[in-house]
Each structure stands twice: as structure tokens, then as C-alpha cells.
Amino acid sequence: MEIIKDLGTVEVPTALHPRRRVVVLRRADGHYTYAEQYHFVSEDEGHVVAHGWATLPSTGVYATAAIAEQEARAAFPQWYGE
């Protein structure tokens, strides 16, 4: 899946991985969905060996990116003020 839009990064202090975001994704079939992601850093003996964003399972299938974004914002009002 391809990231179409990042709705913005937030800090969730109670989470194991506090840096979170929600992204709108284009699926292989041309429809859209959204998913939560968390930022991770893996270290070995003090050296970073991997870092990036891990994607949790996506939610919904929508005809347009705009609808997927609207649904994502509604699902995470505590993060995006909807």
C-alpha cells in the first residue's frame, strides 16, 4: 500500500511506542484505507540497527482518499480534534 497522506505525528505518553500517526493509504485495488503507525528504534549494544514506522492493520475500504481521511480523523478525535 502507498501512503497518500500523513495526518500528523502525535505523542501518546501511555503507549509502549509513544510516537504515533495515522496515514491514508492507497490499496493495490485503487481504493483507500487508513492505518495507525508507530515509530520504532531498534538498538544493539547502543547502536541503532533499524528505525522507521510500523503499520498496524488498516481500517475500512473507501472510494476516495478524502473519505478515508474523514473517517480516520473521526476515529482519532483525541489526536486530530474532530
C-alpha positions in Angstrom: 0.0 0.0 0.0 1.1 3.5 -0.8 0.9 6.4 1.7 -1.2 9.2 0.3 -1.3 11.5 3.3 0.2 11.6 6.8 -2.3 13.2 9.2 0.4 14.3 11.6 2.6 12.8 14.3 1.4 12.9 17.9 2.9 11.8 21.2 0.9 9.2 23.2 2.7 9.1 26.6 1.0 5.9 27.8 1.9 3.8 24.8 4.9 1.5 24.5 5.9 3.4 21.3 4.6 6.9 22.1 5.3 8.5 18.7 2.2 7.7 16.6 0.5 8.9 13.4 -2.4 8.0 11.2 -1.9 7.7 7.4 -4.3 7.4 4.4 -3.2 4.6 2.1 -4.0 3.7 -1.5 -4.6 -0.1 -1.8 -3.5 -2.2 -4.7 -7.1 -2.3 -6.0 -7.3 1.5 -6.2 -9.4 2.0 -3.2 -8.3 3.8 0.0 -8.0 2.9 3.7 -6.3 4.3 6.8 -4.0 2.9 9.4 -2.3 3.8 12.6 1.5 3.7 12.6 4.1 3.8 15.4 7.7 4.9 15.3 10.3 2.4 16.5 14.0 2.4 17.0 15.9 -1.0 17.5 19.3 -0.9 19.1 22.0 -3.4 19.6 24.7 -2.6 22.2 23.9 1.1 21.8 23.9 1.2 18.0 20.8 1.8 16.0 20.2 -1.2 13.7 16.7 -0.3 12.5 14.2 2.5 12.8 11.1 3.6 11.0 7.3 3.4 11.0 5.5 0.2 11.6 1.9 -0.1 10.3 -0.9 -1.6 12.4 -3.8 -3.3 10.5 -5.7 -0.9 8.2 -9.3 0.0 8.8 -12.1 0.2 6.2 -12.2 0.4 2.4 -13.2 3.8 0.8 -13.8 5.0 -2.7 -11.7 8.2 -2.2 -8.8 9.4 -0.2 -10.9 12.3 1.1 -13.5 9.9 2.6 -10.7 7.7 4.1 -9.2 10.9 5.7 -12.5 12.0 7.1 -13.1 8.6 8.6 -9.6 8.5 10.1 -10.0 11.9 11.7 -13.3 10.8 13.2 -11.8 7.6 14.5 -9.0 9.5 16.3 -10.6 12.7 17.6 -8.2 12.8 20.6 -5.4 13.3 18.1 -6.9 15.4 15.4 -9.6 17.4 17.1 -12.6 16.2 15.3 
